[in-house]
Amino acid sequence: MTVRRLKTYTGAQGYVYQYYFVGKRAALPDDPEAPATEFIFDVTSDRKLTYSVSVFLPQGPLAEWNQNHGRALNDAEQYAAVKLRLFRAFDELEDVKADGRRLRIDSALLEEALSSLGVE
């Protein structure tokens, strides 16, 4: 049995989200985001209904970041960028369940997220 660490985040919209990281996988070949890594979180804002949110980190923005910075991002840095994308959805979307089930990180968001953490 896997024990998940439930975390809490209060979004700018006033909702308090609880979430945990389920895992990551290569995006399915027929997914419009492929090729990408899909990070999956289970989320609830009311403790009654839990739903999954996928954050896609496509290979293009990742390769661009690697080229611009002369090194590859490690797993922890990739996860940090993905988590910040999830938090951004919590802050900006009125209804994450309806409008934020599939989130994407583009080159600008990746650069912004990592620079906010001091990752060079």
C-alpha distance (Angstrom), angle and dihedral (degrees) to the residues before:
residue distance angle dihedral
M1 . . .
T2 3.80 . .
V3 3.78 116.8 .
R4 3.79 111.5 -147.2
R5 3.78 123.3 -155.3
L6 3.79 107.1 -129.7
K7 3.80 111.6 -146.4
T8 3.79 130.9 -168.9
Y9 3.80 131.1 -140.1
T10 3.80 127.6 178.8
G11 3.79 109.9 -145.7
A12 3.79 126.3 -147.3
Q13 3.83 89.0 -112.7
G14 3.82 88.5 66.0
Y15 3.80 98.0 -105.8
V16 3.78 120.3 129.0
Y17 3.78 109.8 -141.4
Q18 3.75 127.6 -161.7
Y19 3.78 115.9 -160.6
Y20 3.76 144.0 160.3
F21 3.77 134.5 -164.1
V22 3.80 112.4 -107.3
G23 3.79 99.3 -178.3
K24 3.75 146.6 -85.3
R25 3.77 135.3 -97.7
A26 3.76 141.7 164.3
A27 3.80 109.6 -79.8
L28 3.77 111.3 -102.3
P29 3.81 111.7 -93.2
D30 3.82 93.4 -115.6
D31 3.82 93.7 48.3
P32 3.82 112.9 113.0
E33 3.83 89.5 -129.8
A34 3.83 94.0 56.3
P35 2.93 130.4 152.5
A36 3.79 89.5 50.9
T37 3.77 143.5 101.9
E38 3.80 113.2 -104.6
F39 3.80 116.4 -147.3
I40 3.80 112.0 -163.2
F41 3.80 126.1 -154.1
D42 3.79 130.4 178.7
V43 3.82 110.0 -137.6
T44 3.79 137.9 -174.1
S45 3.77 131.9 177.2
D46 3.80 97.6 -179.1
R47 3.85 104.2 33.5
K48 3.80 88.4 -121.8
L49 3.78 105.6 76.4
T50 3.80 121.7 40.1
Y51 3.80 120.0 -168.8
S52 3.77 135.3 174.8
V53 3.79 124.9 -107.4
S54 3.79 119.7 -164.9
V55 3.79 121.6 -155.8
F56 3.80 113.3 -163.7
L57 3.79 121.6 -151.9
P58 3.82 104.1 -168.7
Q59 3.79 121.0 -150.8
G60 3.82 92.5 -122.4
P61 3.82 98.0 64.6
L62 3.80 90.0 39.1
A63 3.83 92.3 52.8
E64 3.81 90.3 45.9
W65 3.81 91.5 52.5
N66 3.82 90.8 47.3
Q67 3.80 91.5 51.1
N68 3.82 94.5 45.7
H69 3.81 93.3 48.9
G70 3.79 100.1 35.3
R71 3.78 96.1 -123.5
A72 3.77 142.5 67.0
L73 3.78 122.5 -102.8
N74 3.78 113.8 -113.2
D75 3.80 122.3 -131.0
A76 3.82 93.7 -97.1
E77 3.82 92.2 52.5
Q78 3.80 91.6 48.6
Y79 3.82 90.7 49.4
A80 3.83 90.4 48.8
A81 3.82 91.3 54.2
V82 3.80 91.0 47.3
K83 3.78 92.5 49.5
L84 3.80 91.4 50.1
R85 3.82 88.3 52.2
L86 3.80 88.9 53.0
F87 3.81 90.8 49.8
R88 3.81 90.2 49.3
A89 3.80 88.9 56.5
F90 3.82 89.9 49.2
D91 3.81 88.8 52.3
E92 3.79 99.3 43.0
L93 3.79 108.1 32.3
E94 3.78 121.8 78.9
D95 3.82 91.6 -157.5
V96 3.80 114.1 25.0
K97 3.80 91.9 176.8
A98 3.81 92.3 57.9
D99 3.81 101.3 32.0
G100 3.80 108.1 21.4
R101 3.77 109.5 50.0
R102 3.82 92.7 110.0
L103 3.79 115.2 40.6
R104 3.79 126.2 178.3
I105 3.77 132.9 -158.4
D106 3.79 115.0 -144.4
S107 3.81 126.4 -171.4
A108 3.81 94.7 -90.2
L109 3.82 93.4 49.4
L110 3.81 91.4 46.9
E111 3.80 92.1 51.2
E112 3.82 92.1 45.3
A113 3.80 94.4 48.2
L114 3.77 95.5 47.7
S115 3.80 95.7 43.1
S116 3.84 88.9 52.1
L117 3.81 86.4 58.9
G118 3.80 93.8 46.1
V119 3.81 94.0 -111.2
E120 3.79 109.8 153.3
